[in-house]
Amino acid sequence: MGSWRVFKRENPAIGGTHCAAHKLNLCAQQAAVAIPSLQRYQRTVRSIYGYFNSSSRQARLKEMHVILDTDDVQPAVTSTINAL
């Protein structure tokens, strides 16, 4: 349940709005459903995420960060297309 619904349950007079970035993201998600190339792109990105998110590869990525003296970064979960 979203936080807005929790607030609404506590105070029925409360109103809610989405920020412009969230509205744009929702539009992009809906548009992507109708565009096969964007769906393939999203599957590819998820596949790459899954590949690098496995524990053995994470250990190797951490070793590379030590060798290259760079910050250790964690891959972000991609559930939707956030930008077109």
PyRosetta script that sets phi, psi and omega in degrees:
from pyrosetta import init, pose_from_sequence

init()
pose = pose_from_sequence("MGSWRVFKRENPAIGGTHCAAHKLNLCAQQAAVAIPSLQRYQRTVRSIYGYFNSSSRQARLKEMHVILDTDDVQPAVTSTINAL")
pose.set_psi(1, 134.7)
pose.set_omega(1, 180.0)
pose.set_phi(2, -71.3)
pose.set_psi(2, 157.2)
pose.set_omega(2, -178.2)
pose.set_phi(3, -63.1)
pose.set_psi(3, -34.1)
pose.set_omega(3, 180.0)
pose.set_phi(4, -60.3)
pose.set_psi(4, -41.3)
pose.set_omega(4, 179.6)
pose.set_phi(5, -64.2)
pose.set_psi(5, -37.6)
pose.set_omega(5, 177.8)
pose.set_phi(6, -63.1)
pose.set_psi(6, -46.5)
pose.set_omega(6, 178.5)
pose.set_phi(7, -62.2)
pose.set_psi(7, -41.7)
pose.set_omega(7, -178.9)
pose.set_phi(8, -62.6)
pose.set_psi(8, -37.8)
pose.set_omega(8, 178.7)
pose.set_phi(9, -66.4)
pose.set_psi(9, -37.3)
pose.set_omega(9, 179.1)
pose.set_phi(10, -73.9)
pose.set_psi(10, -34.9)
pose.set_omega(10, -177.5)
pose.set_phi(11, -139.8)
pose.set_psi(11, 94.1)
pose.set_omega(11, -176.1)
pose.set_phi(12, -60.0)
pose.set_psi(12, -19.1)
pose.set_omega(12, -178.7)
pose.set_phi(13, -81.8)
pose.set_psi(13, -8.3)
pose.set_omega(13, -176.5)
pose.set_phi(14, -70.9)
pose.set_psi(14, 145.2)
pose.set_omega(14, 176.4)
pose.set_phi(15, -112.3)
pose.set_psi(15, 157.8)
pose.set_omega(15, -179.9)
pose.set_phi(16, -136.0)
pose.set_psi(16, 146.3)
pose.set_omega(16, 176.2)
pose.set_phi(17, -138.1)
pose.set_psi(17, 150.3)
pose.set_omega(17, 173.8)
pose.set_phi(18, -89.0)
pose.set_psi(18, 145.9)
pose.set_omega(18, 175.8)
pose.set_phi(19, -72.3)
pose.set_psi(19, 163.9)
pose.set_omega(19, -177.1)
pose.set_phi(20, -61.6)
pose.set_psi(20, -38.5)
pose.set_omega(20, -179.7)
pose.set_phi(21, -65.2)
pose.set_psi(21, -39.0)
pose.set_omega(21, 179.1)
pose.set_phi(22, -67.7)
pose.set_psi(22, -41.1)
pose.set_omega(22, 177.5)
pose.set_phi(23, -61.0)
pose.set_psi(23, -43.3)
pose.set_omega(23, 179.2)
pose.set_phi(24, -63.0)
pose.set_psi(24, -40.4)
pose.set_omega(24, 178.5)
pose.set_phi(25, -63.5)
pose.set_psi(25, -41.7)
pose.set_omega(25, 178.1)
pose.set_phi(26, -62.9)
pose.set_psi(26, -40.6)
pose.set_omega(26, 177.5)
pose.set_phi(27, -63.5)
pose.set_psi(27, -42.5)
pose.set_omega(27, -179.6)
pose.set_phi(28, -63.5)
pose.set_psi(28, -40.7)
pose.set_omega(28, 178.0)
pose.set_phi(29, -60.7)
pose.set_psi(29, -45.9)
pose.set_omega(29, -178.9)
pose.set_phi(30, -67.1)
pose.set_psi(30, -37.5)
pose.set_omega(30, 179.0)
pose.set_phi(31, -67.8)
pose.set_psi(31, -37.0)
pose.set_omega(31, -177.9)
pose.set_phi(32, -64.3)
pose.set_psi(32, -26.8)
pose.set_omega(32, 179.9)
pose.set_phi(33, -61.3)
pose.set_psi(33, -33.5)
pose.set_omega(33, -175.8)
pose.set_phi(34, -91.3)
pose.set_psi(34, -1.2)
pose.set_omega(34, -176.4)
pose.set_phi(35, -117.7)
pose.set_psi(35, 104.3)
pose.set_omega(35, -176.1)
pose.set_phi(36, -56.6)
pose.set_psi(36, -37.5)
pose.set_omega(36, -178.6)
pose.set_phi(37, -64.9)
pose.set_psi(37, -34.4)
pose.set_omega(37, 177.1)
pose.set_phi(38, -71.2)
pose.set_psi(38, -34.6)
pose.set_omega(38, 176.4)
pose.set_phi(39, -66.4)
pose.set_psi(39, -40.0)
pose.set_omega(39, 176.5)
pose.set_phi(40, -64.0)
pose.set_psi(40, -41.4)
pose.set_omega(40, 178.2)
pose.set_phi(41, -59.5)
pose.set_psi(41, -45.9)
pose.set_omega(41, -179.4)
pose.set_phi(42, -63.5)
pose.set_psi(42, -41.1)
pose.set_omega(42, 177.2)
pose.set_phi(43, -62.8)
pose.set_psi(43, -39.7)
pose.set_omega(43, 179.2)
pose.set_phi(44, -63.4)
pose.set_psi(44, -46.0)
pose.set_omega(44, 180.0)
pose.set_phi(45, -62.5)
pose.set_psi(45, -42.8)
pose.set_omega(45, 178.2)
pose.set_phi(46, -63.6)
pose.set_psi(46, -37.4)
pose.set_omega(46, 179.1)
pose.set_phi(47, -64.9)
pose.set_psi(47, -43.8)
pose.set_omega(47, 178.1)
pose.set_phi(48, -62.8)
pose.set_psi(48, -43.0)
pose.set_omega(48, 177.2)
pose.set_phi(49, -58.8)
pose.set_psi(49, -47.7)
pose.set_omega(49, -179.7)
pose.set_phi(50, -60.9)
pose.set_psi(50, -38.0)
pose.set_omega(50, 179.6)
pose.set_phi(51, -62.5)
pose.set_psi(51, -49.4)
pose.set_omega(51, -176.3)
pose.set_phi(52, -81.3)
pose.set_psi(52, -13.1)
pose.set_omega(52, -178.9)
pose.set_phi(53, -85.6)
pose.set_psi(53, -9.6)
pose.set_omega(53, 179.0)
pose.set_phi(54, -65.2)
pose.set_psi(54, 148.1)
pose.set_omega(54, -171.6)
pose.set_phi(55, -61.1)
pose.set_psi(55, -40.1)
pose.set_omega(55, -178.1)
pose.set_phi(56, -66.8)
pose.set_psi(56, -37.9)
pose.set_omega(56, 179.3)
pose.set_phi(57, -73.4)
pose.set_psi(57, -32.0)
pose.set_omega(57, 176.0)
pose.set_phi(58, -60.5)
pose.set_psi(58, -41.6)
pose.set_omega(58, 179.7)
pose.set_phi(59, -62.9)
pose.set_psi(59, -41.7)
pose.set_omega(59, 178.5)
pose.set_phi(60, -67.0)
pose.set_psi(60, -38.4)
pose.set_omega(60, 177.1)
pose.set_phi(61, -62.7)
pose.set_psi(61, -39.5)
pose.set_omega(61, 178.2)
pose.set_phi(62, -63.9)
pose.set_psi(62, -41.1)
pose.set_omega(62, 176.8)
pose.set_phi(63, -59.9)
pose.set_psi(63, -41.7)
pose.set_omega(63, 179.2)
pose.set_phi(64, -63.7)
pose.set_psi(64, -38.2)
pose.set_omega(64, 178.2)
pose.set_phi(65, -63.3)
pose.set_psi(65, -38.4)
pose.set_omega(65, 178.4)
pose.set_phi(66, -66.3)
pose.set_psi(66, -46.9)
pose.set_omega(66, -179.2)
pose.set_phi(67, -62.2)
pose.set_psi(67, -43.5)
pose.set_omega(67, -177.6)
pose.set_phi(68, -84.3)
pose.set_psi(68, -4.9)
pose.set_omega(68, -178.8)
pose.set_phi(69, 54.9)
pose.set_psi(69, 50.7)
pose.set_omega(69, 177.8)
pose.set_phi(70, -119.1)
pose.set_psi(70, 165.7)
pose.set_omega(70, 177.9)
pose.set_phi(71, -67.7)
pose.set_psi(71, 141.9)
pose.set_omega(71, 175.5)
pose.set_phi(72, -77.2)
pose.set_psi(72, 123.6)
pose.set_omega(72, 179.5)
pose.set_phi(73, -116.8)
pose.set_psi(73, 146.9)
pose.set_omega(73, 176.4)
pose.set_phi(74, -103.8)
pose.set_psi(74, 133.3)
pose.set_omega(74, 176.6)
pose.set_phi(75, -63.5)
pose.set_psi(75, 137.7)
pose.set_omega(75, 178.3)
pose.set_phi(76, -85.0)
pose.set_psi(76, 144.5)
pose.set_omega(76, 177.5)
pose.set_phi(77, -70.7)
pose.set_psi(77, 132.4)
pose.set_omega(77, 177.3)
pose.set_phi(78, -109.5)
pose.set_psi(78, 109.3)
pose.set_omega(78, 179.7)
pose.set_phi(79, -102.9)
pose.set_psi(79, -21.9)
pose.set_omega(79, -179.9)
pose.set_phi(80, -145.1)
pose.set_psi(80, 167.0)
pose.set_omega(80, 172.9)
pose.set_phi(81, -80.2)
pose.set_psi(81, 116.4)
pose.set_omega(81, -174.7)
pose.set_phi(82, -96.2)
pose.set_psi(82, -15.4)
pose.set_omega(82, 179.2)
pose.set_phi(83, -147.9)
pose.set_psi(83, 143.6)
pose.set_omega(83, 177.9)
pose.set_phi(84, -107.1)
pose.dump_pdb("model.pdb")
